[in-house]
Amino acid sequence: MAVFFSIFLLLVGTFILKQTKIGALAAVSFYIFYLNHQSKWSLDSWISIADGFIITLELSLLLFSALYFYESLQRNHKLSFLNHFSNNPPSAIFLLISFSFFFGSFFEGIAGFGLPAMLLIPMLVSLGFSPISAVTCSLLGTCLAVCFGALGTPLKIGLGIEQPNAITEILLIPLSILLLLHPLVITLVYAYVEKVRVNWKKEGIYVFSAGILFLPFLYITSIFSIEFPSVVAGGMGLVIYLLLFHISLRQLPFLFWIKSFAPFILLIVLLLISKPLLQHIAVSLHPSVRSIQAYQPGIIFLITIGVLFFYEKMNQRAFEQSSIGIVVWKKIQSPVLSIAAMVCLAQLIKHDLSQILQYGMNEIDESNSTYLYPALGMIGSFITGSATMSNVLMRDVIQDTSHAYAWNTALLHVGSALGNIISLQNIVMACSVLSVRIEEKSVLSILFPILFFFYFILFLVSSIYF
């Protein structure tokens, strides 16, 4: 009962008070009080809190550094190349897929935590899309990239997967089917919201080729890494998609593409170099507490900016950095507090919650329980606002002895990724970048049916797979 009341407090803070951090702080405070009152506070509780703070430190560092990276590029006009994409485009739907699906997946790969949608929405509005279209299509367009997003954080922290394995291989089965349908769903949402008719004879090639261009890069990269599939598929897929269908971009020299993506290429190269050097180095504060890894992608973001800064200075060009850190810190203070509270809550309740859910799952036949794992992932993201935290909260429900363990884990992970589109935390953050007020219920009324459609697809895939 204490677990559900804590979740209730979290939901009250999020949905009624519209302050996720208040709900999360109230929830974790109540659960700590409950454990003390029932004399259940133990060393394991302290370990859960310690693990929560270490995870918060890693996530906050990545959040700060990713936003600092973006702000530095934006302030120093390193993203102005995007203007070329919007000059004489083949159609509005082509632009929408280019930004929300391809570029959004690229952003999701390196940033996450609601940032991709926040970055995409102003771009889409400036291109002439309505605010409600920009919000819904940005949230929707980036959700599947979450499976390998934020440099693999939902897999690494959420499921404890550090390298490609049987789970990531199986993950590609449902993910591929959803990705092939994804641009179509984005187009239908746009047509519904904007009340426009789609000329499928003309637009069909833009819609149905997007997933086909995205998938090969995702497959190939996932063989070697869990950190870069979304980055590579989003970036390389975008370039090929633009060159295939945007005639004016074919006239741009090769050097334009190199200069445009140079900061991102440098970032990926530094990540690839540093990982094998640092991934086995860690600091352990206590044998039972999560170790602090030396390999932190957030630090690599900052090193990348440092390299760009010195390169520009060596060439006697300005590269402004003044007050960026202060601006970014002010932006992330509230999200970091929410993350800290939700992470600690997830760490504290995950054992009790998994026991409750396992009891319920044991009453269901194993073959039928498979269909529930995507729903558990969606619910976890709805509650916590994060695929990473959803996986942390729900992963213990899956029985290691199950013959379908890898498949069920993959379904849980896909569900956690999809659940991001109905997380009010993400919706509030997305709407916050607009100058006009959009009701959260308006966004949810559009995205909830889409989530049910995705769940239905996963249900069918599971039925065929088994």
C-alpha positions as CSV (number, residue, x, y, z in Angstrom):
1,M,0.0,0.0,0.0
2,A,2.9,2.4,0.8
3,V,4.3,1.8,-2.7
4,F,1.0,2.8,-4.4
5,F,0.5,5.8,-2.1
6,S,4.0,7.1,-3.0
7,I,3.2,6.7,-6.7
8,F,-0.2,8.5,-6.0
9,L,1.7,11.4,-4.5
10,L,4.0,11.5,-7.5
11,L,1.0,11.6,-9.9
12,V,-0.8,14.3,-7.8
13,G,2.3,16.5,-8.0
14,T,2.7,15.9,-11.7
15,F,-0.9,16.1,-13.0
16,I,-2.7,18.3,-10.5
17,L,0.0,20.6,-9.2
18,K,1.8,20.5,-12.5
19,Q,5.1,20.3,-10.5
20,T,6.8,16.9,-11.0
21,K,9.6,17.7,-8.5
22,I,7.0,18.4,-5.8
23,G,5.3,15.1,-6.4
24,A,8.6,13.2,-6.5
25,L,9.9,14.9,-3.3
26,A,6.6,14.2,-1.5
27,A,6.7,10.6,-2.7
28,V,10.2,9.8,-1.7
29,S,9.8,11.7,1.7
30,F,6.6,9.6,2.5
31,Y,8.3,6.3,1.6
32,I,11.3,7.1,3.8
33,F,8.9,8.1,6.6
34,Y,7.1,4.8,6.1
35,L,10.2,2.7,6.2
36,N,11.3,4.4,9.5
37,H,7.9,4.2,11.0
38,Q,7.7,0.5,10.3
39,S,11.3,-0.1,11.4
40,K,12.1,-1.3,7.9
41,W,14.9,1.2,7.3
42,S,18.1,-0.8,6.9
43,L,21.5,-0.8,5.3
44,D,19.8,-1.8,2.0
45,S,17.8,1.5,2.2
46,W,21.0,3.5,2.6
47,I,22.5,1.6,-0.3
48,S,19.4,2.4,-2.4
49,I,19.8,6.1,-1.6
50,A,23.5,6.0,-2.4
51,D,22.9,4.3,-5.7
52,G,20.2,6.9,-6.5
53,F,22.5,9.8,-5.9
54,I,25.3,8.2,-8.0
55,I,22.8,7.6,-10.9
56,T,21.6,11.2,-10.5
57,L,25.1,12.5,-10.6
58,E,25.8,10.6,-13.9
59,L,22.4,11.6,-15.5
60,S,22.8,15.3,-14.4
61,L,26.3,15.5,-15.8
62,L,25.1,14.1,-19.1
63,L,22.1,16.5,-19.1
64,F,24.2,19.6,-18.3
65,S,26.9,18.7,-20.8
66,A,24.5,17.8,-23.6
67,L,22.7,21.1,-23.2
68,Y,26.0,23.0,-22.8
69,F,27.2,21.4,-26.1
70,Y,24.0,22.5,-27.9
71,E,24.0,26.0,-26.5
72,S,27.7,26.5,-27.5
73,L,27.0,25.3,-31.0
74,Q,23.8,27.5,-31.2
75,R,25.5,30.6,-29.9
76,N,28.5,30.2,-32.2
77,H,26.3,29.7,-35.3
78,K,27.4,26.0,-35.7
79,L,23.8,25.0,-36.3
80,S,23.1,27.5,-39.0
81,F,23.6,24.8,-41.7
82,L,20.1,23.6,-40.8
83,N,18.7,26.7,-42.7
84,H,19.8,25.0,-46.0
85,F,17.5,22.1,-45.3
86,S,14.4,24.3,-45.3
87,N,15.2,26.2,-48.5
88,N,12.9,25.0,-51.3
89,P,12.0,21.6,-49.7
90,P,10.0,19.0,-51.7
91,S,7.1,19.3,-49.2
92,A,6.1,20.1,-45.6
93,I,5.9,16.4,-44.8
94,F,9.4,15.9,-46.1
95,L,10.6,18.6,-43.8
96,L,8.6,17.2,-40.9
97,I,10.2,13.7,-41.3
98,S,13.6,15.2,-41.8
99,F,13.5,17.1,-38.5
100,S,11.2,15.1,-36.2
101,F,12.3,11.6,-37.2
102,F,15.9,11.7,-38.5
103,F,17.3,14.8,-36.7
104,G,15.2,14.1,-33.6
105,S,16.6,10.6,-33.4
106,F,20.1,12.0,-33.8
107,F,19.4,14.5,-30.9
108,E,17.9,11.7,-28.8
109,G,21.0,9.6,-29.3
110,I,23.3,12.2,-27.8
111,A,21.0,14.1,-25.4
112,G,17.7,12.6,-24.2
113,F,15.8,13.6,-21.1
114,G,13.2,15.6,-23.0
115,L,15.9,17.8,-24.7
116,P,15.4,16.6,-28.3
117,A,11.7,17.7,-28.4
118,M,12.6,21.0,-26.7
119,L,15.2,21.6,-29.4
120,L,13.1,20.5,-32.3
121,I,9.9,22.4,-31.4
122,P,11.2,25.9,-32.0
123,M,12.7,24.7,-35.3
124,L,9.4,23.2,-36.5
125,V,7.4,26.3,-35.5
126,S,9.9,28.6,-37.4
127,L,9.3,26.4,-40.4
128,G,5.6,27.1,-40.3
129,F,4.2,24.1,-38.4
130,S,1.5,24.9,-35.8
131,P,2.6,24.7,-32.1
132,I,0.4,21.6,-31.4
133,S,1.9,19.8,-34.5
134,A,5.4,20.7,-33.4
135,V,4.9,19.4,-29.9
136,T,3.1,16.1,-30.8
137,C,5.3,15.3,-33.8
138,S,8.5,16.1,-31.9
139,L,7.6,13.9,-28.9
140,L,6.4,11.1,-31.3
141,G,9.3,11.4,-33.7
142,T,12.0,10.8,-31.1
143,C,10.4,8.1,-29.0
144,L,11.7,5.0,-30.7
145,A,15.2,6.4,-30.8
146,V,15.1,6.2,-27.0
147,C,15.8,2.5,-27.2
148,F,19.4,3.3,-28.1
149,G,19.2,6.9,-26.9
150,A,21.3,9.2,-24.8
151,L,24.3,7.1,-25.6
152,G,22.7,3.9,-24.3
153,T,21.7,5.2,-20.9
154,P,18.3,3.4,-20.8
155,L,20.1,0.1,-21.5
156,K,23.2,0.7,-19.3
157,I,21.6,2.2,-16.2
158,G,18.0,1.0,-16.8
159,L,18.8,-2.7,-17.6
160,G,22.5,-3.1,-16.7
161,I,23.4,-3.9,-20.3
162,E,26.8,-2.6,-21.3
163,Q,27.5,-4.3,-24.6
164,P,25.4,-5.8,-27.4
165,N,23.9,-9.1,-26.4
166,A,21.0,-11.4,-27.1
167,I,18.5,-8.9,-25.7
168,T,19.7,-6.1,-28.0
169,E,19.5,-8.5,-31.0
170,I,15.9,-9.5,-30.2
171,L,15.1,-5.9,-29.5
172,L,15.6,-5.1,-33.2
173,I,12.6,-7.4,-34.2
174,P,9.8,-5.3,-32.7
175,L,11.8,-2.1,-33.1
176,S,12.2,-2.6,-36.8
177,I,8.5,-3.1,-37.5
178,L,7.7,0.0,-35.4
179,L,10.4,2.1,-37.2
180,L,9.1,1.2,-40.6
181,L,5.6,2.4,-39.6
182,H,6.8,5.4,-37.6
183,P,7.1,8.0,-40.4
184,L,3.6,7.0,-41.5
185,V,2.2,7.6,-38.0
186,I,4.0,11.0,-37.8
187,T,2.4,12.0,-41.1
188,L,-1.1,10.9,-40.1
189,V,-0.8,12.8,-36.8
190,Y,0.3,15.9,-38.8
191,A,-2.6,15.5,-41.2
192,Y,-5.1,15.1,-38.4
193,V,-3.8,18.1,-36.4
194,E,-3.4,20.4,-39.3
195,K,-6.6,19.2,-41.1
196,V,-4.8,18.7,-44.4
197,R,-5.1,16.0,-47.0
198,V,-2.0,14.0,-47.9
199,N,-1.2,13.5,-51.5
200,W,0.1,9.9,-51.1
201,K,1.0,9.6,-54.7
202,K,3.5,12.4,-54.2
203,E,4.4,12.1,-50.5
204,G,4.4,8.3,-50.2
205,I,8.0,8.0,-51.3
206,Y,9.1,10.4,-48.6
207,V,7.1,8.6,-45.9
208,F,7.8,5.0,-46.7
209,S,11.5,5.4,-47.6
210,A,12.4,7.0,-44.3
211,G,12.3,3.9,-42.1
212,I,14.0,1.9,-44.9
213,L,16.9,4.3,-44.9
214,F,17.1,4.4,-41.1
215,L,17.1,0.7,-40.3
216,P,20.4,-0.5,-42.0
217,F,22.5,2.0,-40.0
218,L,20.7,1.0,-36.8
219,Y,21.3,-2.7,-37.5
220,I,25.0,-2.4,-38.4
221,T,25.8,0.0,-35.5
222,S,23.9,-2.2,-32.9
223,I,26.3,-5.1,-33.7
224,F,29.2,-3.1,-32.3
225,S,27.7,-0.7,-29.7
226,I,24.6,0.1,-27.7
227,E,25.6,3.8,-27.5
228,F,25.6,4.9,-31.1
229,P,22.8,3.3,-33.1
230,S,20.4,6.2,-32.8
231,V,23.2,8.7,-33.4
232,V,24.5,7.0,-36.5
233,A,21.1,6.0,-37.9
234,G,19.6,9.5,-37.3
235,G,22.7,11.4,-38.7
236,M,23.6,9.2,-41.7
237,G,19.9,8.5,-42.5
238,L,19.3,12.2,-42.5
239,V,22.1,13.0,-44.9
240,I,21.1,10.3,-47.4
241,Y,17.4,11.2,-47.1
242,L,18.2,14.9,-47.8
243,L,20.5,14.1,-50.8
244,L,18.0,11.7,-52.3
245,F,15.0,14.0,-52.2
246,H,16.2,17.6,-51.7
247,I,17.6,18.5,-55.1
248,S,19.2,21.8,-54.1
249,L,21.3,20.2,-51.4
250,R,23.0,18.0,-54.0
251,Q,24.7,21.1,-55.3
252,L,26.4,21.8,-52.0
253,P,30.1,20.7,-51.9
254,F,31.3,17.8,-49.8
255,L,33.1,20.2,-47.6
256,F,29.8,21.7,-46.5
257,W,28.7,18.4,-45.0
258,I,32.0,17.9,-43.3
259,K,32.0,21.4,-41.7
260,S,28.4,21.1,-40.7
261,F,28.7,17.8,-38.9
262,A,32.3,18.3,-37.7
263,P,31.4,19.0,-34.0
264,F,29.3,15.8,-33.9
265,I,31.9,13.7,-35.7
266,L,34.5,15.0,-33.2
267,L,32.2,14.1,-30.3
268,I,31.7,10.5,-31.6
269,V,35.4,10.0,-32.3
270,L,36.3,11.1,-28.8
271,L,33.6,8.8,-27.3
272,L,34.9,5.9,-29.4
273,I,38.5,6.6,-28.3
274,S,37.8,7.1,-24.6
275,K,35.4,4.2,-24.0
276,P,37.9,1.3,-24.4
277,L,40.5,3.3,-22.3
278,L,38.2,4.2,-19.4
279,Q,35.3,1.7,-19.3
280,H,37.1,-0.7,-16.9
281,I,38.2,2.1,-14.5
282,A,35.8,2.8,-11.7
283,V,35.8,4.2,-8.1
284,S,33.9,2.1,-5.5
285,L,32.7,3.9,-2.4
286,H,31.4,0.7,-0.8
287,P,31.3,-2.9,-2.0
288,S,27.5,-2.9,-2.1
289,V,27.1,0.6,-3.7
290,R,27.1,1.3,-7.4
291,S,30.6,2.2,-8.6
292,I,31.4,5.6,-10.2
293,Q,32.6,4.9,-13.7
294,A,35.6,6.9,-15.2
295,Y,33.9,6.7,-18.6
296,Q,31.3,9.5,-18.5
297,P,29.9,10.7,-21.9
298,G,29.0,14.0,-20.2
299,I,32.7,14.8,-19.7
300,I,33.4,14.0,-23.4
301,F,30.8,16.6,-24.4
302,L,32.7,19.2,-22.4
303,I,36.1,18.1,-23.8
304,T,34.6,18.3,-27.3
305,I,33.6,21.9,-26.7
306,G,37.1,22.6,-25.3
307,V,38.7,21.2,-28.5
308,L,36.4,23.4,-30.7
309,F,37.2,26.4,-28.5
310,F,41.0,26.0,-28.9
311,Y,40.7,25.2,-32.6
312,E,38.8,28.4,-33.2
313,K,41.2,30.4,-31.1
314,M,44.2,29.0,-33.0
315,N,42.6,30.1,-36.2
316,Q,41.9,33.5,-34.6
317,R,38.2,33.1,-34.8
318,A,35.8,34.0,-31.9
319,F,34.1,31.2,-30.0
320,E,31.9,32.6,-27.3
321,Q,31.6,30.7,-24.0
322,S,30.8,33.5,-21.6
323,S,27.9,32.7,-19.1
324,I,26.8,29.5,-21.0
325,G,27.5,27.4,-18.0
326,I,25.4,29.7,-15.8
327,V,22.5,29.7,-18.3
328,V,22.5,25.9,-18.6
329,W,22.7,25.4,-14.9
330,K,19.7,27.6,-14.3
331,K,17.7,25.6,-16.9
332,I,18.5,22.2,-15.4
333,Q,18.2,23.0,-11.7
334,S,14.5,22.0,-11.5
335,P,14.9,18.9,-13.8
336,V,17.9,17.7,-11.8
337,L,15.9,17.9,-8.5
338,S,13.1,16.0,-10.1
339,I,15.5,13.4,-11.4
340,A,17.2,13.0,-8.0
341,A,13.8,12.5,-6.3
342,M,12.5,10.1,-8.9
343,V,15.7,8.0,-9.1
344,C,15.9,7.7,-5.3
345,L,12.2,6.8,-5.2
346,A,12.7,4.1,-7.9
347,Q,15.6,2.7,-6.0
348,L,13.7,2.5,-2.8
349,I,10.4,1.0,-4.0
350,K,11.7,-1.2,-6.8
351,H,12.1,-4.3,-4.6
352,D,8.6,-4.0,-3.0
353,L,7.0,-3.0,-6.3
354,S,8.6,-5.9,-8.2
355,Q,7.3,-8.3,-5.5
356,I,3.8,-7.0,-5.9
357,L,4.0,-7.2,-9.7
358,Q,5.6,-10.6,-9.6
359,Y,2.8,-11.9,-7.4
360,G,0.3,-10.7,-10.0
361,M,2.3,-12.0,-12.9
362,N,2.6,-15.4,-11.3
363,E,-1.2,-15.7,-11.5
364,I,-1.0,-15.3,-15.3
365,D,0.2,-17.9,-17.7
366,E,3.7,-17.2,-18.8
367,S,2.8,-17.1,-22.5
368,N,0.1,-14.5,-21.7
369,S,2.3,-12.5,-19.4
370,T,4.5,-11.6,-22.3
371,Y,1.8,-9.2,-23.6
372,L,1.9,-7.2,-20.4
373,Y,5.6,-6.2,-20.5
374,P,5.2,-3.4,-23.0
375,A,2.4,-2.0,-20.9
376,L,4.6,-2.2,-17.8
377,G,7.2,-0.2,-19.6
378,M,4.7,2.4,-20.7
379,I,3.3,2.7,-17.2
380,G,6.8,3.1,-15.8
381,S,7.7,5.9,-18.2
382,F,4.3,7.5,-17.5
383,I,5.0,7.5,-13.8
384,T,8.7,8.5,-13.8
385,G,9.0,10.5,-17.1
386,S,12.0,8.5,-18.2
387,A,12.6,5.2,-20.0
388,T,15.8,4.7,-17.9
389,M,13.8,5.0,-14.6
390,S,11.0,2.9,-16.0
391,N,13.5,0.1,-16.7
392,V,15.0,0.5,-13.2
393,L,11.6,0.3,-11.7
394,M,10.2,-2.6,-13.7
395,R,13.2,-4.8,-14.7
396,D,13.0,-7.0,-11.5
397,V,9.5,-8.2,-12.5
398,I,11.0,-10.3,-15.3
399,Q,11.9,-13.7,-14.1
400,D,15.5,-14.7,-15.0
401,T,14.4,-18.3,-15.3
402,S,11.9,-17.6,-18.0
403,H,12.7,-19.1,-21.4
404,A,11.4,-15.9,-22.9
405,Y,13.5,-13.6,-20.7
406,A,15.3,-11.8,-23.5
407,W,12.1,-11.3,-25.5
408,N,10.2,-10.0,-22.5
409,T,13.1,-7.7,-21.5
410,A,13.1,-6.3,-25.1
411,L,9.4,-5.7,-24.9
412,L,9.7,-3.9,-21.6
413,H,12.4,-1.7,-23.0
414,V,10.4,-0.8,-26.1
415,G,7.4,-0.1,-23.9
416,S,9.5,2.2,-21.7
417,A,10.7,4.1,-24.8
418,L,7.2,4.5,-26.2
419,G,5.8,5.6,-22.8
420,N,7.8,8.8,-23.1
421,I,5.2,10.3,-25.4
422,I,2.6,10.3,-22.7
423,S,4.8,11.4,-19.8
424,L,3.4,14.7,-18.6
425,Q,6.9,15.7,-17.5
426,N,8.1,15.5,-21.1
427,I,5.0,17.2,-22.4
428,V,5.3,20.1,-19.9
429,M,9.0,20.5,-20.8
430,A,8.1,20.4,-24.5
431,C,5.4,23.0,-24.2
432,S,7.6,25.2,-22.0
433,V,9.6,26.4,-25.1
434,L,6.5,27.8,-26.8
435,S,5.3,31.4,-26.6
436,V,1.7,30.2,-26.7
437,R,-0.1,28.1,-24.1
438,I,-1.0,24.5,-25.0
439,E,-3.1,22.4,-22.7
440,E,-1.4,19.1,-21.8
441,K,-4.7,17.3,-22.2
442,S,-4.8,18.4,-25.8
443,V,-1.4,16.7,-26.4
444,L,-2.4,13.6,-24.5
445,S,-5.7,13.2,-26.4
446,I,-3.7,12.9,-29.6
447,L,-0.9,10.7,-28.3
448,F,-2.8,8.2,-26.2
449,P,-4.5,6.6,-29.2
450,I,-1.1,6.4,-30.9
451,L,0.3,4.6,-27.9
452,F,-2.5,2.1,-28.0
453,F,-1.8,1.5,-31.7
454,F,1.9,0.8,-30.9
455,Y,0.9,-1.6,-28.2
456,F,-1.4,-3.4,-30.6
457,I,1.5,-3.8,-33.0
458,L,3.7,-5.2,-30.2
459,F,0.8,-7.6,-29.3
460,L,0.7,-8.9,-32.9
461,V,4.5,-9.2,-33.1
462,S,4.6,-11.2,-29.9
463,S,1.8,-13.5,-31.1
464,I,3.7,-14.3,-34.3
465,Y,7.1,-14.6,-32.5
466,F,5.7,-17.2,-30.2
